[in-house]
Amino acid sequence: MKHTVITTAFLLSISLMVHGDFSLPQTTSRQLVVVTAPGWSATTGHLFTFEKQEDQWVPAGLQDQVNLGRNGLAWGLGLHPNQTGPYKQEGDGKAPAGVFELGTAFGKYNAVNTGLDYQPQDAGHYCIDTETSPRYNQIVHVSEVGKNAIRDSTEPMRRDIHAGDHLYDKGIVIRHNPDNIPGKGCCVFIHLWRSAGKPSAGCTTMEESQLDTLLAWLDKDSKPLFVVLPEKEYQKNQPLWQLPVL
């Protein structure tokens, strides 16, 4: 009788066929921001940073507690393959889980210390969260799109002016739902928190000095990625997606 030796590589190839062929080496990223949470319903998590050195992910020094959505996590739309389980929907109060590109930094200041592209915001900037709008999930300015385009949006980008808080004084766009599919979740950012342990409507939030450190470290030329997963999902996907070992 002929016996078949089942190798680790064979098992990995089968798993990739089942779960989708994706791994970090397929990207050109050299910076990684990782957030893990105790479970899908967790409203807080822990953030780690990594940079690639000689094809290895090594810790970049920043570790911090962060807040997540008030209803925990659900799968988002990003670089990762399709998953089984609940996906983020508009207004569900969940932060998107998965692997995402990081976009521009933004804030109320003329400039901040960051290697990302930076877009200052004024009273006319809105992120459109109206599902029927052709500008859904896009940051626009009323002077360019007109008052009717922002009429039903509840996401002014200068919250200090319109909402009386400072959550968007500094932030980073997480490129969840990059195709702007209506109803699949919009306006997802890393931004300032209200306080430790106070969850968000679906963003990742953190303390200001730590966000300043993150902004200063990030470099657009390093193609930074953002990974957020429950701990068990991270452990399961770590070898498949070749994520850093925590």
C-alpha positions in Angstrom: 0.0 0.0 0.0 1.3 3.4 -1.0 1.2 6.0 1.8 0.9 9.7 1.3 3.0 12.1 3.4 0.9 15.2 4.3 3.3 18.1 4.7 2.8 21.4 6.4 3.1 23.2 3.1 0.4 21.0 1.6 -1.9 21.7 4.5 -1.2 25.4 4.0 -1.9 25.3 0.3 -5.3 23.6 1.0 -6.1 26.2 3.6 -5.3 29.0 1.2 -7.6 27.5 -1.4 -10.4 27.3 1.1 -9.9 30.7 2.8 -8.6 32.7 -0.2 -5.0 33.3 -1.5 -3.8 36.3 0.5 -0.7 37.0 2.5 1.2 40.2 3.5 4.3 39.3 1.3 1.9 39.8 -1.7 1.7 43.5 -0.7 4.5 46.1 -0.8 3.9 47.2 2.8 6.8 47.9 5.1 4.8 49.2 8.0 2.0 47.5 9.9 -0.4 48.6 12.6 -2.0 45.7 14.3 -5.0 45.8 16.7 -6.1 42.6 18.5 -9.3 42.4 20.6 -10.3 39.7 23.1 -13.4 38.7 21.0 -15.9 39.9 18.4 -18.0 41.7 21.0 -15.0 43.5 22.6 -15.0 47.3 22.7 -11.3 47.7 23.5 -8.2 46.2 22.0 -4.4 46.5 22.0 -2.4 48.2 19.3 1.1 47.1 18.1 3.4 48.5 15.4 5.8 46.6 13.1 8.2 47.4 10.4 9.7 45.2 7.8 13.5 44.6 8.0 15.1 42.1 5.7 11.8 40.5 4.9 11.0 40.1 8.6 8.3 41.9 10.7 10.0 43.4 13.7 8.3 45.5 16.5 8.5 49.2 15.9 8.0 50.2 19.6 4.5 51.6 19.9 2.0 49.6 22.0 -1.1 51.0 23.4 -4.7 50.4 24.5 -7.3 51.5 22.0 -11.1 51.7 21.9 -13.2 50.0 19.2 -16.9 50.1 18.2 -19.6 50.1 20.8 -20.9 46.8 19.5 -17.5 45.2 18.9 -16.2 44.0 15.5 -17.6 42.6 12.2 -15.7 41.7 9.0 -15.0 44.7 6.8 -14.1 45.1 3.1 -10.4 45.5 2.6 -7.5 43.4 1.3 -8.3 40.2 3.0 -10.3 37.4 1.3 -14.0 36.9 1.8 -14.8 35.5 5.2 -17.7 33.6 6.8 -19.5 35.4 9.6 -21.2 38.9 10.0 -20.0 41.8 7.9 -20.1 45.4 8.9 -23.2 47.3 7.9 -24.0 51.0 8.0 -24.9 52.2 11.5 -24.2 48.9 13.3 -21.7 50.4 15.8 -19.0 47.9 14.9 -15.4 48.4 13.9 -14.4 46.6 10.7 -12.1 43.6 11.1 -9.6 42.5 8.5 -6.6 44.0 6.6 -6.9 47.5 5.2 -4.8 50.2 3.6 -4.2 53.4 5.5 -5.1 56.6 3.7 -4.5 60.2 4.4 -4.2 61.9 7.8 -6.6 64.7 8.5 -7.3 67.2 11.2 -8.1 70.8 12.2 -4.5 72.0 12.1 -2.7 73.4 9.0 -0.1 70.7 9.4 0.9 67.8 11.7 4.1 65.8 12.1 3.5 62.8 9.8 4.9 61.0 6.8 1.4 60.4 5.5 -0.4 62.8 3.1 -2.3 65.3 5.3 -5.5 67.1 4.5 -6.5 70.0 6.8 -10.2 70.2 7.4 -12.5 73.2 7.8 -16.1 73.8 8.6 -17.2 72.8 5.1 -15.7 69.3 5.1 -18.0 66.3 5.6 -17.7 62.6 5.3 -20.8 61.4 3.5 -22.7 58.7 5.5 -25.9 59.0 3.5 -26.4 55.6 1.8 -28.2 56.9 -1.2 -25.6 59.5 -2.0 -23.3 59.0 -4.9 -20.5 60.4 -2.6 -21.1 57.8 0.1 -17.9 57.1 2.1 -16.1 60.1 0.7 -14.8 63.3 2.3 -16.1 66.3 0.4 -16.3 70.0 0.8 -19.5 71.9 0.6 -18.0 74.5 -1.7 -17.3 71.8 -4.3 -20.4 69.6 -4.0 -23.1 72.1 -2.8 -25.2 72.2 0.3 -27.7 69.6 -0.9 -25.0 67.0 -1.1 -24.1 67.2 2.6 -27.6 68.0 3.9 -28.3 64.5 5.4 -24.7 63.7 6.4 -24.1 63.4 10.2 -20.3 63.3 9.8 -18.8 66.8 9.8 -15.0 66.6 9.8 -14.7 69.6 12.1 -16.5 68.1 15.1 -15.0 70.9 17.3 -17.2 73.3 15.4 -20.3 71.3 14.6 -20.5 68.8 17.5 -18.6 70.4 20.4 -15.9 67.7 20.8 -12.4 67.2 19.7 -12.5 63.6 18.3 -11.5 64.6 14.8 -8.8 67.1 15.7 -6.4 64.5 14.4 -7.0 61.3 12.6 -6.2 58.8 9.8 -8.5 57.3 7.2 -8.8 53.5 7.3 -9.7 52.4 3.8 -12.6 50.2 4.7 -15.1 49.7 1.8 -12.8 51.4 -0.8 -15.3 50.8 -3.5 -17.9 52.9 -1.5 -20.6 50.2 -1.7 -23.8 51.7 -0.2 -24.7 50.3 3.3 -21.4 48.5 3.8 -20.0 51.0 6.3 -18.3 54.4 5.8 -16.1 57.1 7.4 -13.9 54.7 9.4 -10.9 56.3 11.0 -8.2 56.1 13.6 -8.9 59.2 15.7 -8.8 60.7 19.2 -10.8 59.0 22.0 -13.3 60.5 24.4 -11.6 58.6 27.2 -10.0 55.2 28.0 -12.6 52.5 27.7 -15.2 54.7 26.0 -16.1 52.9 22.7 -16.7 54.6 19.4 -19.4 54.4 16.7 -17.1 52.1 14.6 -13.7 53.6 14.6 -10.4 52.8 16.4 -9.7 55.6 18.9 -6.6 56.3 21.1 -5.0 58.8 23.4 -3.6 62.0 21.8 0.1 61.6 22.6 0.0 58.0 21.3 -1.8 59.1 18.1 0.9 61.8 17.7 3.6 59.0 17.9 1.8 56.9 15.4 1.3 59.8 13.0 5.0 60.7 13.2 6.1 57.1 12.6 3.8 56.4 9.6 5.3 56.9 6.1 3.2 56.8 3.0 6.1 55.5 1.0 6.1 52.4 3.2 2.6 51.6 2.2 1.3 51.1 5.7 -1.5 48.6 6.4 -3.9 48.3 9.3 -4.9 44.9 10.7 -7.6 44.5 13.3 -8.8 41.0 14.4 -10.1 39.2 17.4 -7.3 37.3 19.1 -8.5 33.8 17.9 -8.9 35.0 14.3 -5.4 36.5 14.5 -4.0 33.2 15.7 -5.8 31.3 13.0 -4.8 33.7 10.2 -1.3 34.5 11.3 0.4 31.6 9.4 -2.0 31.9 6.4 -1.6 35.6 5.9 2.0 35.6 7.3 1.2 38.2 9.9 3.7 39.1 12.6 3.9 36.8 15.7 2.6 38.7 18.7 
